[in-house]
Amino acid sequence: MTMRRAILVVGAVVAVAILAVFFAVPEIARRRAISDAKARGVTFTIAKARLTGSGVRFFDLEARLDKVPGAVAHAKEANVELSGLSPRELTLQGLDVSIPDLLAALPQLEAQRATGTAIENDLQRIVFKDALVHLARFAGESTSLEVAGATAEIGDETHLRADKVTGTLGASPFGPWKVVVDREREMLTTRIAMDPSKPEVPQVSIGQTPSATNLDINAPRTHLRALGLPFSAFGLAADEDPEIEVDASSMSTNGESAGAMLFQSWGAHVGPFPNPIDVKVGGKWKGQGESLAVRDGVFQVGPFGGSLRGNVRSGLAPRLDFAFDSEPIPCGDFASQAAQPGLIGAILQRKTTAVTGTVVLTGSLVFDASNPAENRLDVKPSADCSFTLR
């Protein structure tokens, strides 16, 4: 065999080997991805795979959690950049995730995260664009969450943007809100812009480190619907739109929490008052864990003002349990604003009537983000009034 012929034979063998690798590597990568997912309780399907200059590209992907019925994720494309034979960067396009019962799925998701594979640990960066996420029961019964237009870069630093976050809480929707999440080193910052007319002005800011969490809420006076808040959760009718203002902050460090809140509302319908009135609720809290006792609580409902006490449950789905008692006010002040039906009302509203005595207002407030059906405001006036005709 001449040297020329030997070179041609070797060249042909090498070419065949390269072609074999070209066609085999995508299939090997596809099978490995499916096998690794199966070991973690995920049924993974990939329509096809193709070798690229820097790695492998998968098409038409679907992932289902074996132990969470209905939980499914789709992606049109997944580009995997390789470092040797290990994945280095993953870019997803056309991502669509749906979990019909997030609360039930959380234990399984946490278990799968805790058993991360070597492939997952090799990833240095994950990117996705224009993602759509649907979550049912994200914080309890009758709650849902949808995230549209989400873009993220997850690696040494994390940057996530969601252009439109909407959902339902009980009988009414909330949103659209804009959410921005950034993680740099050990600091995780979340900003939520609730007013679509001011998309770059966050009304809620959350800062988290391994040892502390700070929450700040600053919503200047505006209509409730302008903030996309769920009206039914506040006990309001569908045609009501009072103005509100919220200023609150809290800090949690090593299991201990402290904070303060001031909530004001103008033009709300409350209890026995037939016409819209102004409401103010404020207080401080301090304690350990998720259940925190309120101190220095005050309230103002129309002409009534007094002390407020109760508990705050912190976390993803906060709950407020308050009880309040007012200072006595003259019966005449109450009669001028309260609903007084029938003959008594006609007499009390006559200018020739002298009204004496006092009225005390007592009541309770429950707001539970995880169970809107329990939300209620009970207000009861206790009167010791008399009147005389002049």
Salt bridges, closest charged atoms under 4 A:
GLU27 OE2 - ARG30 NH2 2.87
GLU27 OE2 - ARG31 NE 2.89
ASP36 OD2 - ARG32 NE 3.67
GLU62 OE2 - ARG64 NE 3.00
GLU62 OE1 - HIS74 ND1 3.50
ASP66 OD2 - LYS38 NZ 3.68
GLU77 OE1 - ARG57 NE 3.92
GLU81 OE2 - ARG88 NH1 3.98
GLU89 OE2 - ARG125 NH1 3.09
ASP96 OD1 - HIS134 NE2 3.67
ASP101 OD1 - ARG137 NH1 2.76
GLU110 OE2 - ARG113 NH2 2.67
GLU120 OE2 - ARG40 NH1 3.58
GLU141 OE2 - ARG137 NE 3.54
GLU146 OE1 - HIS134 ND1 3.01
GLU153 OE1 - ARG125 NH2 3.27
GLU157 OE1 - HIS159 NE2 3.22
ASP182 OD1 - HIS159 ND1 2.72
ASP182 OD1 - ARG161 NH1 3.15
ASP182 OD2 - ARG191 NH1 3.61
GLU200 OE2 - LYS178 NZ 2.84
GLU240 OE1 - HIS269 ND1 2.93
ASP241 OD2 - HIS223 ND1 3.68
GLU243 OE1 - ARG221 NH2 3.07
ASP296 OD2 - ARG295 NH1 3.31
ASP321 OD2 - ARG319 NE 2.65
ASP325 OD2 - ARG309 NH1 2.65
ASP368 OD1 - ARG313 NH2 3.03
ASP368 OD2 - ARG319 NH1 2.82
GLU374 OE1 - ARG319 NH1 2.96
ASP378 OD2 - ARG376 NE 3.42
